[in-house]
Amino acid sequence: MKVKVLYFSQVKDKVGKNEEEIEFEGKTLKDLVDVLVNKYPHIEDILKRSMFAVNESYETMDYNLQDNDIIAIIPPVSGG
C-alpha cells in the first residue's frame, strides 16, 4: 500500500520535509506509525503523543488505511 504522509511542526523539523509517500505492507494506522518509527527513530516520542488525521478526519491507531490515503501527523502543541 502507498500513502502520503504530511508532517507538521516539530515532526517536520526533525524529518526535514513537509511530506512524503510511504509504501508499506501493513494495513492499520499503527502499522504505518511502526514504519515511521523504524525510519525515523528520533521522532518516536513525538509520534506517541501526536494525533493522526486520515483524509482530514481524526482516526485511532486501529483504523484500516486504504491505498492513496493522506495521513497528517499533528504533534502536540505547547503554549506559552
Jmol script that loads the backbone (N, CA, C; Angstrom):
load data "model"
ATOM      1  N   MET A   1       0.843  -1.165   0.000  1.00  0.00           N
ATOM      2  CA  MET A   1       0.000   0.000   0.000  1.00  0.00           C
ATOM      3  C   MET A   1       0.895   1.236   0.000  1.00  0.00           C
ATOM      4  N   LYS A   2       0.426   2.277  -0.663  1.00  0.00           N
ATOM      5  CA  LYS A   2       1.160   3.537  -0.688  1.00  0.00           C
ATOM      6  C   LYS A   2       0.259   4.629  -0.142  1.00  0.00           C
ATOM      7  N   VAL A   3       0.785   5.418   0.800  1.00  0.00           N
ATOM      8  CA  VAL A   3       0.058   6.542   1.381  1.00  0.00           C
ATOM      9  C   VAL A   3       0.947   7.779   1.358  1.00  0.00           C
ATOM     10  N   LYS A   4       0.306   8.925   1.484  1.00  0.00           N
ATOM     11  CA  LYS A   4       1.040  10.183   1.585  1.00  0.00           C
ATOM     12  C   LYS A   4       0.989  10.638   3.033  1.00  0.00           C
ATOM     13  N   VAL A   5       2.147  10.978   3.591  1.00  0.00           N
ATOM     14  CA  VAL A   5       2.230  11.420   4.979  1.00  0.00           C
ATOM     15  C   VAL A   5       2.616  12.895   4.989  1.00  0.00           C
ATOM     16  N   LEU A   6       1.834  13.692   5.713  1.00  0.00           N
ATOM     17  CA  LEU A   6       2.100  15.119   5.864  1.00  0.00           C
ATOM     18  C   LEU A   6       2.685  15.364   7.245  1.00  0.00           C
ATOM     19  N   TYR A   7       3.792  16.092   7.290  1.00  0.00           N
ATOM     20  CA  TYR A   7       4.480  16.382   8.552  1.00  0.00           C
ATOM     21  C   TYR A   7       4.284  17.846   8.919  1.00  0.00           C
ATOM     22  N   PHE A   8       4.053  18.109  10.206  1.00  0.00           N
ATOM     23  CA  PHE A   8       3.869  19.459  10.704  1.00  0.00           C
ATOM     24  C   PHE A   8       4.744  19.703  11.926  1.00  0.00           C
ATOM     25  N   SER A   9       5.021  20.981  12.176  1.00  0.00           N
ATOM     26  CA  SER A   9       5.662  21.440  13.400  1.00  0.00           C
ATOM     27  C   SER A   9       6.976  20.717  13.672  1.00  0.00           C
ATOM     28  N   GLN A  10       7.131  20.213  14.895  1.00  0.00           N
ATOM     29  CA  GLN A  10       8.401  19.596  15.298  1.00  0.00           C
ATOM     30  C   GLN A  10       8.714  18.320  14.526  1.00  0.00           C
ATOM     31  N   VAL A  11       7.703  17.592  14.073  1.00  0.00           N
ATOM     32  CA  VAL A  11       7.961  16.395  13.260  1.00  0.00           C
ATOM     33  C   VAL A  11       8.572  16.823  11.930  1.00  0.00           C
ATOM     34  N   LYS A  12       8.006  17.836  11.312  1.00  0.00           N
ATOM     35  CA  LYS A  12       8.535  18.364  10.054  1.00  0.00           C
ATOM     36  C   LYS A  12       9.990  18.799  10.231  1.00  0.00           C
ATOM     37  N   ASP A  13      10.270  19.485  11.318  1.00  0.00           N
ATOM     38  CA  ASP A  13      11.643  19.943  11.576  1.00  0.00           C
ATOM     39  C   ASP A  13      12.609  18.770  11.735  1.00  0.00           C
ATOM     40  N   LYS A  14      12.176  17.719  12.414  1.00  0.00           N
ATOM     41  CA  LYS A  14      13.070  16.592  12.695  1.00  0.00           C
ATOM     42  C   LYS A  14      13.292  15.667  11.496  1.00  0.00           C
ATOM     43  N   VAL A  15      12.295  15.531  10.613  1.00  0.00           N
ATOM     44  CA  VAL A  15      12.485  14.680   9.430  1.00  0.00           C
ATOM     45  C   VAL A  15      12.988  15.475   8.238  1.00  0.00           C
ATOM     46  N   GLY A  16      12.889  16.802   8.313  1.00  0.00           N
ATOM     47  CA  GLY A  16      13.441  17.654   7.270  1.00  0.00           C
ATOM     48  C   GLY A  16      12.629  17.743   5.996  1.00  0.00           C
ATOM     49  N   LYS A  17      11.337  17.469   6.092  1.00  0.00           N
ATOM     50  CA  LYS A  17      10.469  17.572   4.908  1.00  0.00           C
ATOM     51  C   LYS A  17       9.031  17.795   5.336  1.00  0.00           C
ATOM     52  N   ASN A  18       8.240  18.318   4.396  1.00  0.00           N
ATOM     53  CA  ASN A  18       6.820  18.590   4.655  1.00  0.00           C
ATOM     54  C   ASN A  18       5.948  17.362   4.466  1.00  0.00           C
ATOM     55  N   GLU A  19       6.358  16.506   3.526  1.00  0.00           N
ATOM     56  CA  GLU A  19       5.532  15.345   3.188  1.00  0.00           C
ATOM     57  C   GLU A  19       6.383  14.313   2.466  1.00  0.00           C
ATOM     58  N   GLU A  20       5.853  13.106   2.410  1.00  0.00           N
ATOM     59  CA  GLU A  20       6.486  12.055   1.609  1.00  0.00           C
ATOM     60  C   GLU A  20       5.484  10.936   1.386  1.00  0.00           C
ATOM     61  N   GLU A  21       5.745  10.153   0.336  1.00  0.00           N
ATOM     62  CA  GLU A  21       4.954   8.958   0.098  1.00  0.00           C
ATOM     63  C   GLU A  21       5.670   7.783   0.734  1.00  0.00           C
ATOM     64  N   ILE A  22       4.909   6.955   1.431  1.00  0.00           N
ATOM     65  CA  ILE A  22       5.446   5.774   2.108  1.00  0.00           C
ATOM     66  C   ILE A  22       4.746   4.551   1.530  1.00  0.00           C
ATOM     67  N   GLU A  23       5.528   3.583   1.146  1.00  0.00           N
ATOM     68  CA  GLU A  23       4.976   2.310   0.697  1.00  0.00           C
ATOM     69  C   GLU A  23       5.304   1.282   1.769  1.00  0.00           C
ATOM     70  N   PHE A  24       4.279   0.545   2.217  1.00  0.00           N
ATOM     71  CA  PHE A  24       4.485  -0.422   3.294  1.00  0.00           C
ATOM     72  C   PHE A  24       3.494  -1.568   3.169  1.00  0.00           C
ATOM     73  N   GLU A  25       3.763  -2.617   3.915  1.00  0.00           N
ATOM     74  CA  GLU A  25       2.968  -3.849   3.825  1.00  0.00           C
ATOM     75  C   GLU A  25       1.794  -3.898   4.792  1.00  0.00           C
ATOM     76  N   GLY A  26       1.721  -2.993   5.749  1.00  0.00           N
ATOM     77  CA  GLY A  26       0.691  -3.064   6.777  1.00  0.00           C
ATOM     78  C   GLY A  26      -0.675  -2.627   6.309  1.00  0.00           C
ATOM     79  N   LYS A  27      -1.601  -2.582   7.275  1.00  0.00           N
ATOM     80  CA  LYS A  27      -2.987  -2.222   6.977  1.00  0.00           C
ATOM     81  C   LYS A  27      -3.480  -1.059   7.832  1.00  0.00           C
ATOM     82  N   THR A  28      -3.025  -0.993   9.075  1.00  0.00           N
ATOM     83  CA  THR A  28      -3.593  -0.024  10.009  1.00  0.00           C
ATOM     84  C   THR A  28      -2.691   1.202  10.167  1.00  0.00           C
ATOM     85  N   LEU A  29      -3.275   2.211  10.787  1.00  0.00           N
ATOM     86  CA  LEU A  29      -2.509   3.412  11.112  1.00  0.00           C
ATOM     87  C   LEU A  29      -1.339   3.067  12.026  1.00  0.00           C
ATOM     88  N   LYS A  30      -1.532   2.142  12.950  1.00  0.00           N
ATOM     89  CA  LYS A  30      -0.431   1.719  13.823  1.00  0.00           C
ATOM     90  C   LYS A  30       0.698   1.087  13.014  1.00  0.00           C
ATOM     91  N   ASP A  31       0.356   0.296  12.006  1.00  0.00           N
ATOM     92  CA  ASP A  31       1.386  -0.290  11.136  1.00  0.00           C
ATOM     93  C   ASP A  31       2.221   0.802  10.472  1.00  0.00           C
ATOM     94  N   LEU A  32       1.555   1.857  10.023  1.00  0.00           N
ATOM     95  CA  LEU A  32       2.277   2.971   9.406  1.00  0.00           C
ATOM     96  C   LEU A  32       3.182   3.659  10.423  1.00  0.00           C
ATOM     97  N   VAL A  33       2.673   3.881  11.622  1.00  0.00           N
ATOM     98  CA  VAL A  33       3.485   4.525  12.661  1.00  0.00           C
ATOM     99  C   VAL A  33       4.719   3.671  12.964  1.00  0.00           C
ATOM    100  N   ASP A  34       4.560   2.363  13.010  1.00  0.00           N
ATOM    101  CA  ASP A  34       5.709   1.478  13.230  1.00  0.00           C
ATOM    102  C   ASP A  34       6.751   1.647  12.131  1.00  0.00           C
ATOM    103  N   VAL A  35       6.307   1.779  10.889  1.00  0.00           N
ATOM    104  CA  VAL A  35       7.235   2.002   9.766  1.00  0.00           C
ATOM    105  C   VAL A  35       7.962   3.334   9.947  1.00  0.00           C
ATOM    106  N   LEU A  36       7.221   4.364  10.353  1.00  0.00           N
ATOM    107  CA  LEU A  36       7.841   5.677  10.551  1.00  0.00           C
ATOM    108  C   LEU A  36       8.849   5.660  11.686  1.00  0.00           C
ATOM    109  N   VAL A  37       8.542   4.942  12.771  1.00  0.00           N
ATOM    110  CA  VAL A  37       9.481   4.833  13.900  1.00  0.00           C
ATOM    111  C   VAL A  37      10.753   4.117  13.462  1.00  0.00           C
ATOM    112  N   ASN A  38      10.617   3.088  12.633  1.00  0.00           N
ATOM    113  CA  ASN A  38      11.811   2.394  12.130  1.00  0.00           C
ATOM    114  C   ASN A  38      12.635   3.304  11.228  1.00  0.00           C
ATOM    115  N   LYS A  39      11.959   4.121  10.433  1.00  0.00           N
ATOM    116  CA  LYS A  39      12.654   5.011   9.501  1.00  0.00           C
ATOM    117  C   LYS A  39      13.242   6.229  10.211  1.00  0.00           C
ATOM    118  N   TYR A  40      12.516   6.750  11.190  1.00  0.00           N
ATOM    119  CA  TYR A  40      12.925   7.956  11.929  1.00  0.00           C
ATOM    120  C   TYR A  40      12.831   7.704  13.440  1.00  0.00           C
ATOM    121  N   PRO A  41      13.750   6.918  14.006  1.00  0.00           N
ATOM    122  CA  PRO A  41      13.640   6.594  15.432  1.00  0.00           C
ATOM    123  C   PRO A  41      13.667   7.819  16.352  1.00  0.00           C
ATOM    124  N   HIS A  42      14.231   8.911  15.882  1.00  0.00           N
ATOM    125  CA  HIS A  42      14.331  10.115  16.710  1.00  0.00           C
ATOM    126  C   HIS A  42      12.991  10.854  16.868  1.00  0.00           C
ATOM    127  N   ILE A  43      11.928  10.418  16.197  1.00  0.00           N
ATOM    128  CA  ILE A  43      10.613  11.055  16.386  1.00  0.00           C
ATOM    129  C   ILE A  43       9.629  10.145  17.110  1.00  0.00           C
ATOM    130  N   GLU A  44      10.098   9.006  17.593  1.00  0.00           N
ATOM    131  CA  GLU A  44       9.191   8.046  18.242  1.00  0.00           C
ATOM    132  C   GLU A  44       8.406   8.677  19.385  1.00  0.00           C
ATOM    133  N   ASP A  45       9.080   9.427  20.244  1.00  0.00           N
ATOM    134  CA  ASP A  45       8.409  10.026  21.398  1.00  0.00           C
ATOM    135  C   ASP A  45       7.326  11.010  20.955  1.00  0.00           C
ATOM    136  N   ILE A  46       7.607  11.789  19.924  1.00  0.00           N
ATOM    137  CA  ILE A  46       6.620  12.746  19.422  1.00  0.00           C
ATOM    138  C   ILE A  46       5.426  12.008  18.821  1.00  0.00           C
ATOM    139  N   LEU A  47       5.692  10.942  18.072  1.00  0.00           N
ATOM    140  CA  LEU A  47       4.593  10.188  17.452  1.00  0.00           C
ATOM    141  C   LEU A  47       3.665   9.585  18.501  1.00  0.00           C
ATOM    142  N   LYS A  48       4.225   9.159  19.620  1.00  0.00           N
ATOM    143  CA  LYS A  48       3.400   8.581  20.692  1.00  0.00           C
ATOM    144  C   LYS A  48       2.405   9.594  21.243  1.00  0.00           C
ATOM    145  N   ARG A  49       2.729  10.882  21.145  1.00  0.00           N
ATOM    146  CA  ARG A  49       1.879  11.926  21.700  1.00  0.00           C
ATOM    147  C   ARG A  49       1.086  12.680  20.635  1.00  0.00           C
ATOM    148  N   SER A  50       1.212  12.282  19.393  1.00  0.00           N
ATOM    149  CA  SER A  50       0.582  13.001  18.282  1.00  0.00           C
ATOM    150  C   SER A  50      -0.823  12.487  17.989  1.00  0.00           C
ATOM    151  N   MET A  51      -1.571  13.328  17.291  1.00  0.00           N
ATOM    152  CA  MET A  51      -2.871  12.950  16.741  1.00  0.00           C
ATOM    153  C   MET A  51      -2.649  12.650  15.262  1.00  0.00           C
ATOM    154  N   PHE A  52      -3.520  11.841  14.688  1.00  0.00           N
ATOM    155  CA  PHE A  52      -3.402  11.470  13.283  1.00  0.00           C
ATOM    156  C   PHE A  52      -4.734  11.681  12.591  1.00  0.00           C
ATOM    157  N   ALA A  53      -4.672  12.351  11.441  1.00  0.00           N
ATOM    158  CA  ALA A  53      -5.869  12.546  10.626  1.00  0.00           C
ATOM    159  C   ALA A  53      -5.665  11.806   9.308  1.00  0.00           C
ATOM    160  N   VAL A  54      -6.680  11.070   8.909  1.00  0.00           N
ATOM    161  CA  VAL A  54      -6.656  10.361   7.635  1.00  0.00           C
ATOM    162  C   VAL A  54      -7.725  11.002   6.761  1.00  0.00           C
ATOM    163  N   ASN A  55      -7.266  11.559   5.646  1.00  0.00           N
ATOM    164  CA  ASN A  55      -8.188  12.256   4.733  1.00  0.00           C
ATOM    165  C   ASN A  55      -9.033  13.287   5.476  1.00  0.00           C
ATOM    166  N   GLU A  56      -8.363  14.038   6.357  1.00  0.00           N
ATOM    167  CA  GLU A  56      -8.929  15.165   7.109  1.00  0.00           C
ATOM    168  C   GLU A  56      -9.889  14.772   8.229  1.00  0.00           C
ATOM    169  N   SER A  57      -9.864  13.505   8.657  1.00  0.00           N
ATOM    170  CA  SER A  57     -10.671  13.067   9.805  1.00  0.00           C
ATOM    171  C   SER A  57      -9.757  12.391  10.817  1.00  0.00           C
ATOM    172  N   TYR A  58      -9.867  12.803  12.074  1.00  0.00           N
ATOM    173  CA  TYR A  58      -9.059  12.167  13.114  1.00  0.00           C
ATOM    174  C   TYR A  58      -9.423  10.698  13.243  1.00  0.00           C
ATOM    175  N   GLU A  59      -8.399   9.855  13.368  1.00  0.00           N
ATOM    176  CA  GLU A  59      -8.619   8.414  13.457  1.00  0.00           C
ATOM    177  C   GLU A  59      -7.772   7.811  14.573  1.00  0.00           C
ATOM    178  N   THR A  60      -8.165   6.608  15.005  1.00  0.00           N
ATOM    179  CA  THR A  60      -7.434   5.875  16.031  1.00  0.00           C
ATOM    180  C   THR A  60      -6.413   4.947  15.369  1.00  0.00           C
ATOM    181  N   MET A  61      -5.546   4.383  16.178  1.00  0.00           N
ATOM    182  CA  MET A  61      -4.449   3.548  15.675  1.00  0.00           C
ATOM    183  C   MET A  61      -4.936   2.274  14.975  1.00  0.00           C
ATOM    184  N   ASP A  62      -6.139   1.817  15.278  1.00  0.00           N
ATOM    185  CA  ASP A  62      -6.629   0.592  14.639  1.00  0.00           C
ATOM    186  C   ASP A  62      -7.366   0.863  13.319  1.00  0.00           C
ATOM    187  N   TYR A  63      -7.369   2.104  12.875  1.00  0.00           N
ATOM    188  CA  TYR A  63      -8.034   2.470  11.617  1.00  0.00           C
ATOM    189  C   TYR A  63      -7.350   1.771  10.441  1.00  0.00           C
ATOM    190  N   ASN A  64      -8.147   1.165   9.556  1.00  0.00           N
ATOM    191  CA  ASN A  64      -7.621   0.485   8.369  1.00  0.00           C
ATOM    192  C   ASN A  64      -7.418   1.486   7.239  1.00  0.00           C
ATOM    193  N   LEU A  65      -6.167   1.643   6.852  1.00  0.00           N
ATOM    194  CA  LEU A  65      -5.817   2.561   5.775  1.00  0.00           C
ATOM    195  C   LEU A  65      -6.135   1.953   4.418  1.00  0.00           C
ATOM    196  N   GLN A  66      -6.301   2.831   3.442  1.00  0.00           N
ATOM    197  CA  GLN A  66      -6.525   2.439   2.060  1.00  0.00           C
ATOM    198  C   GLN A  66      -5.403   3.027   1.206  1.00  0.00           C
ATOM    199  N   ASP A  67      -5.148   2.397   0.078  1.00  0.00           N
ATOM    200  CA  ASP A  67      -4.155   2.908  -0.850  1.00  0.00           C
ATOM    201  C   ASP A  67      -4.477   4.362  -1.199  1.00  0.00           C
ATOM    202  N   ASN A  68      -3.444   5.200  -1.206  1.00  0.00           N
ATOM    203  CA  ASN A  68      -3.538   6.627  -1.552  1.00  0.00           C
ATOM    204  C   ASN A  68      -4.193   7.506  -0.493  1.00  0.00           C
ATOM    205  N   ASP A  69      -4.393   6.987   0.736  1.00  0.00           N
ATOM    206  CA  ASP A  69      -4.859   7.847   1.821  1.00  0.00           C
ATOM    207  C   ASP A  69      -3.817   8.925   2.097  1.00  0.00           C
ATOM    208  N   ILE A  70      -4.287  10.037   2.661  1.00  0.00           N
ATOM    209  CA  ILE A  70      -3.401  11.118   3.084  1.00  0.00           C
ATOM    210  C   ILE A  70      -3.470  11.195   4.598  1.00  0.00           C
ATOM    211  N   ILE A  71      -2.312  11.007   5.246  1.00  0.00           N
ATOM    212  CA  ILE A  71      -2.241  10.990   6.700  1.00  0.00           C
ATOM    213  C   ILE A  71      -1.481  12.211   7.175  1.00  0.00           C
ATOM    214  N   ALA A  72      -2.118  12.994   8.024  1.00  0.00           N
ATOM    215  CA  ALA A  72      -1.478  14.157   8.632  1.00  0.00           C
ATOM    216  C   ALA A  72      -1.085  13.805  10.060  1.00  0.00           C
ATOM    217  N   ILE A  73       0.180  14.062  10.390  1.00  0.00           N
ATOM    218  CA  ILE A  73       0.650  13.860  11.761  1.00  0.00           C
ATOM    219  C   ILE A  73       0.617  15.213  12.454  1.00  0.00           C
ATOM    220  N   ILE A  74      -0.183  15.303  13.516  1.00  0.00           N
ATOM    221  CA  ILE A  74      -0.367  16.541  14.232  1.00  0.00           C
ATOM    222  C   ILE A  74       0.235  16.400  15.624  1.00  0.00           C
ATOM    223  N   PRO A  75       1.454  16.918  15.804  1.00  0.00           N
ATOM    224  CA  PRO A  75       2.116  16.786  17.103  1.00  0.00           C
ATOM    225  C   PRO A  75       1.455  17.674  18.146  1.00  0.00           C
ATOM    226  N   PRO A  76       1.713  17.375  19.427  1.00  0.00           N
ATOM    227  CA  PRO A  76       1.155  18.218  20.487  1.00  0.00           C
ATOM    228  C   PRO A  76       1.718  19.636  20.386  1.00  0.00           C
ATOM    229  N   VAL A  77       0.888  20.587  20.761  1.00  0.00           N
ATOM    230  CA  VAL A  77       1.291  21.998  20.704  1.00  0.00           C
ATOM    231  C   VAL A  77       1.562  22.471  22.122  1.00  0.00           C
ATOM    232  N   SER A  78       2.682  23.145  22.291  1.00  0.00           N
ATOM    233  CA  SER A  78       2.974  23.720  23.604  1.00  0.00           C
ATOM    234  C   SER A  78       2.772  25.221  23.513  1.00  0.00           C
ATOM    235  N   GLY A  79       2.179  25.772  24.528  1.00  0.00           N
ATOM    236  CA  GLY A  79       1.898  27.209  24.538  1.00  0.00           C
ATOM    237  C   GLY A  79       2.763  27.936  25.543  1.00  0.00           C
ATOM    238  N   GLY A  80       2.637  29.202  25.528  1.00  0.00           N
ATOM    239  CA  GLY A  80       3.451  29.969  26.461  1.00  0.00           C
ATOM    240  C   GLY A  80       2.805  31.252  26.849  1.00  0.00           C
TER     241      GLY A  80
END
end "model"
wireframe off; spacefill off
backbone 0.3
color backbone group
